[in-house]
Amino acid sequence: MVMAKSKVKIQKSKIKKGDKVKIMLGKDRGKEGTVEYVLAKKNKLFVGGVNLYKRHVRKLKDIEGGIINIPKPMNVSNVALICPTCQKSTRIGLKVMGDAKVRMCKKCGKEIDKGKA
């Protein structure tokens, strides 16, 4: 019996690598950091220095044992982008400029990645 694959549409994330974000939910609520990388298919991202968990590692040949910090991914909905111009946590809107879409801040109305593209 062949199971039909469900067609789940992957929503393109408005938060990209290198963006400064503020954590809105979870154990690190209120902290700020930059996005290290994004897992688009899982709708998750890694923020530097945030959402760290302890892992107990046994000593092997080359690896020294002990307790290490491991970063875990967090959901995109748990973070808010910090606008580079107004320095406030904000939602992101899209504005069509010619042929390209440009991200814009919902609070101040300025373009976010004007100089990047």
Contact map, one row per residue, 1 for C-alpha under 8 A:
111000000000000000000000000000000000000000000000000000000000000000000000000000000000000000000000000000000000000000000
111100000000000000000000000000000000000000000000000000000000000000000000000000000000000000000000000000000000000000000
111110000000000000000000000000000000000000000000000000000000000000000000000000000000000000000000000000000000000000000
011111000000000000000000000000000000000000000000000000000000000000000000000000000000000000000000000000000000000000000
001111100000000000000000000000000000000000000000000000000000000000000000000000000000000000000000000000000000000000000
000111110000000000000000000000000000000000000000000000000000000000000000000000000000000000000000000000000000000000000
000011111000000000000000000000000000000000000000000000000000000000000000000000000000000000000000000000000000000000000
000001111100000000000000000000000000000000000000000000000000000000000000000000000000000000000000000000000000000000000
000000111110000000000000000000000000000000000000000000000000000000000000000000000000000000000000000000000000000000000
000000011111000000000000000000000000000110000000000000000000000000000000000000000000000000000000000000000000000000000
000000001111100000000000000000000000000100100000000000000000000000000000000000000000000000000000000000000000000000000
000000000111110000000000000000000000000100000000000000000000000000000000000000000000000000000000000000000000000000000
000000000011111100000000000000000000000100100000000000000000000000000000000100000000000000000000000000000000000000000
000000000001111100000000000000000000000000000000000000000000000000000000000000000000000000010000000000100000000000000
000000000000111110100000000000000000000000000000000000000000000000000000000100001000000000000000000000000000000000000
000000000000111111100000000000000010110000000000000000000000000000000000000000000000000000000000000000000000000000000
000000000000001111100000000000000111110000000000000000000000000000000000000000000000000000000000000000000000000000000
000000000000000111110000000000000111100000000000000000000000000000000000000000000000000000000000000000000000000000000
000000000000001111111000000000000110000000000000000000000000000000000000000000001100000000000000000000000000000000000
000000000000000001111100000000011110000000000000000000000000000000000000000000001110000000000000000000000000000000000
000000000000000000111110000000011110000000000000000000000000000000000000000000111100000010000000000000000000000000000
000000000000000000011111000001111000000000000000000000000000000000000000000000111100000010000000000000000000000000000
000000000000000000001111110111110000000000000000000000000000000000000000000001110000000000000000000000000000000000000
000000000000000000000111110011000000000000000000000000000000000000000000000001110000000000000000000000000000000000000
000000000000000000000011111110000000000000000000000000000000000000000000000001100000000000000000000000000000000000000
000000000000000000000011111110000000000000000000000000000000000000000000000001000000000000000000000000000000000000000
000000000000000000000000111110000000000000000000001000000000000000000000000000000000000000000000000000000000000000000
000000000000000000000010111111100000000000000000011000000000000000000000000000000000000000000000000000000000000000000
000000000000000000000011111111100000000000000000000000000000000000000000000000000000000000000000000000000000000000000
000000000000000000000111000111110000000000000000000000000000000000000000000000000000000000000000000000000000000000000
000000000000000000000110000111111000000000000000010000000000000000000000000000000000000000000000000000000000000000000
000000000000000000011110000001111100000000000000000000000000000000000000000000000000000000000000000000000000000000000
000000000000000000011100000000111110000000000011110000000000000000000000000000000000000000000000000000000000000000000
000000000000000011111000000000011111000000000011000000000000000000000000000000000000000000000000000000000000000000000
000000000000000111111000000000001111110000001111000000000000000000000000000000000000000000000000000000000000000000000
000000000000000011000000000000000111110000001111000000000000000000000000000000000000000000000000000000000000000000000
000000000000000111000000000000000011111000001110000000000000000000000000000000000000000000000000000000000000000000000
000000000000000110000000000000000011111100111100000000000000000000000000000000000000000000000000000000000000000000000
000000000000000000000000000000000000111111111000000000000000000000000000000000000000000000000000000000000000000000000
000000000111100000000000000000000000011111110000000000000000000000000000000000000000000000000000000000000000000000000
000000000100000000000000000000000000001111110000000000000000000000000000000000000000000000000000000000000000000000000
000000000000000000000000000000000000001111110000000000000000000000000000000000000000000000000000000000000000000000000
000000000010100000000000000000000000011111111000000000000000000000000000001100000000000000000000000000000000000000000
000000000000000000000000000000000000011111111100000000000000000000000000111100000000000000000000000000000000000000000
000000000000000000000000000000000011111000111110000000000000000000000000111100000000000000000000000000000000000000000
000000000000000000000000000000000011110000011111000000000000000000000011110000000000000000000000000000000000000000000
000000000000000000000000000000001111100000001111111000000000000000000000100000000000000000000000000000000000000000000
000000000000000000000000000000001111000000000111110000000000000000000000000000000000000000000000000000000000000000000
000000000000000000000000000000001000000000000011111100000000000000000010000000000000000000000000000000000000000000000
000000000000000000000000000100101000000000000011111100000000000000000010000000000000000000000000000000000000000000000
000000000000000000000000001100000000000000000010111110000000000000000011110000000000000000000000000000000000000000000
000000000000000000000000000000000000000000000000111111000000000000001111000000000000000000000000000000000000000000000
000000000000000000000000000000000000000000000000001111100000000000001111000000000000000000000000000000000000000000000
000000000000000000000000000000000000000000000000000111110000000000111100000000000000000000000000000000000000000000000
000000000000000000000000000000000000000000000000000011111000000000111100000000000000000000000000000000000000000000000
000000000000000000000000000000000000000000000000000001111100000011110000000000000000000000000000000000000000000000000
000000000000000000000000000000000000000000000000000000111110000011110000000000000000000000000000000000000000000000000
000000000000000000000000000000000000000000000000000000011111000111000000000000000000000000000000000000000000000000000
000000000000000000000000000000000000000000000000000000001111111111000000000000000000000000000000000000000000000000000
000000000000000000000000000000000000000000000000000000000111111110000000000000000000000000000000000000000000000000000
000000000000000000000000000000000000000000000000000000000011111100000000000000000000000000000000000000000000000000000
000000000000000000000000000000000000000000000000000000000011111100000000000000000000000000000000000000000000000000000
000000000000000000000000000000000000000000000000000000000011111110000000000000000000000000000000000000000000000000000
000000000000000000000000000000000000000000000000000000000111111111000000000000000000000000000000000000000000000000000
000000000000000000000000000000000000000000000000000000011111001111100000000000000000000000000000000000000000000000000
000000000000000000000000000000000000000000000000000000011110000111110000000000000000000000000000000000000000000000000
000000000000000000000000000000000000000000000000000001111000000011111000000000000000000000000000000000000000000000000
000000000000000000000000000000000000000000000000000001111000000001111100000000000000000000000000000000000000000000000
000000000000000000000000000000000000000000000000000111100000000000111110000000000000000000000000000000000000000000000
000000000000000000000000000000000000000000000000000111100000000000011111000000000000000000000000000000000000000000000
000000000000000000000000000000000000000000000100111110000000000000001111100000000000000000000000000000000000000000000
000000000000000000000000000000000000000000000100001110000000000000000111110000000000000000000000000000000000000000000
000000000000000000000000000000000000000000011110001000000000000000000011111000000000000000000000000000000000000000000
000000000000000000000000000000000000000000011100001000000000000000000001111101000000000000000000000000000000000000000
000000000000000000000000000000000000000000111000000000000000000000000000111111100000000000000000000000000000000000000
000000000000101000000000000000000000000000111000000000000000000000000000011111100000000000000000000000000000000000000
000000000000000000000000000000000000000000000000000000000000000000000000001111110000000000000000000000000000000000000
000000000000000000000011110000000000000000000000000000000000000000000000011111110000000000000000000000000000000000000
000000000000000000001111100000000000000000000000000000000000000000000000001111111000000000000000000000000000000000000
000000000000000000001111000000000000000000000000000000000000000000000000000011111100000011100000000000000000000000000
000000000000001000111100000000000000000000000000000000000000000000000000000000111110000011110000000000000000000000000
000000000000000000111100000000000000000000000000000000000000000000000000000000011111001111000000000000000000000000000
000000000000000000010000000000000000000000000000000000000000000000000000000000001111111111000000000000001000000100000
000000000000000000000000000000000000000000000000000000000000000000000000000000000111111000000000000000000000000100000
000000000000000000000000000000000000000000000000000000000000000000000000000000000011111000000000000000000000010100000
000000000000000000000000000000000000000000000000000000000000000000000000000000000011111100000000000000000001000000000
000000000000000000000000000000000000000000000000000000000000000000000000000000000111111110000000000000000000000000000
000000000000000000000000000000000000000000000000000000000000000000000000000000000110011111000000000000000000000000000
000000000000000000001100000000000000000000000000000000000000000000000000000000011110001111100000000000000000000000000
000000000000000000000000000000000000000000000000000000000000000000000000000000011110000111110000000000001110000000000
000000000000000000000000000000000000000000000000000000000000000000000000000000011000000011111000000000001110000000000
000000000000010000000000000000000000000000000000000000000000000000000000000000001000000001111100000000111100000000000
000000000000000000000000000000000000000000000000000000000000000000000000000000000000000000111110000000111100000000000
000000000000000000000000000000000000000000000000000000000000000000000000000000000000000000011111000011110000000000000
000000000000000000000000000000000000000000000000000000000000000000000000000000000000000000001111100011110000000000000
000000000000000000000000000000000000000000000000000000000000000000000000000000000000000000000111111111000000000000000
000000000000000000000000000000000000000000000000000000000000000000000000000000000000000000000011111111000000000000000
000000000000000000000000000000000000000000000000000000000000000000000000000000000000000000000001111110000000000000000
000000000000000000000000000000000000000000000000000000000000000000000000000000000000000000000001111110000000000000000
000000000000000000000000000000000000000000000000000000000000000000000000000000000000000000000001111111000000000000000
000000000000000000000000000000000000000000000000000000000000000000000000000000000000000000000111111111100000000000000
000000000000000000000000000000000000000000000000000000000000000000000000000000000000000000000111100111110000001111000
000000000000010000000000000000000000000000000000000000000000000000000000000000000000000000011110000011111000001110000
000000000000000000000000000000000000000000000000000000000000000000000000000000000000000000011110000001111100111110000
000000000000000000000000000000000000000000000000000000000000000000000000000000000010000001111000000000111111111100000
000000000000000000000000000000000000000000000000000000000000000000000000000000000000000001111000000000011111100000000
000000000000000000000000000000000000000000000000000000000000000000000000000000000000000001100000000000001111100000000
000000000000000000000000000000000000000000000000000000000000000000000000000000000000010000000000000000001111110000000
000000000000000000000000000000000000000000000000000000000000000000000000000000000000000000000000000000011111111000000
000000000000000000000000000000000000000000000000000000000000000000000000000000000000100000000000000000011001111100000
000000000000000000000000000000000000000000000000000000000000000000000000000000000000000000000000000001111000111111000
000000000000000000000000000000000000000000000000000000000000000000000000000000000011100000000000000001111000011111000
000000000000000000000000000000000000000000000000000000000000000000000000000000000000000000000000000001110000001111111
000000000000000000000000000000000000000000000000000000000000000000000000000000000000000000000000000001000000001111111
000000000000000000000000000000000000000000000000000000000000000000000000000000000000000000000000000000000000000011111
000000000000000000000000000000000000000000000000000000000000000000000000000000000000000000000000000000000000000011111
000000000000000000000000000000000000000000000000000000000000000000000000000000000000000000000000000000000000000011111
